[in-house]
């Protein structure tokens, strides 16, 4: 699984919208959209922030719902 596929998987599991993910990661929604559609390559630091934002949401939901 490549970086983009990992992010897509984490994004879907998080339940976030693209706008929510962008806000949490400190990027624009268009950057999120273009990266998820493989229109642009994202540098490692942006990828790390996007993935962390997805994982934080999954962790938050697990704490509050027990899932």
Buried (B, 14 or more C-beta within 10 A) or exposed (E): EEBBEEBBEBBEEBEBEBEBBBBBBEBEBEBBBBBBEEEEEBEEEBBEBBBEBBEBBBEEBEEEEEE
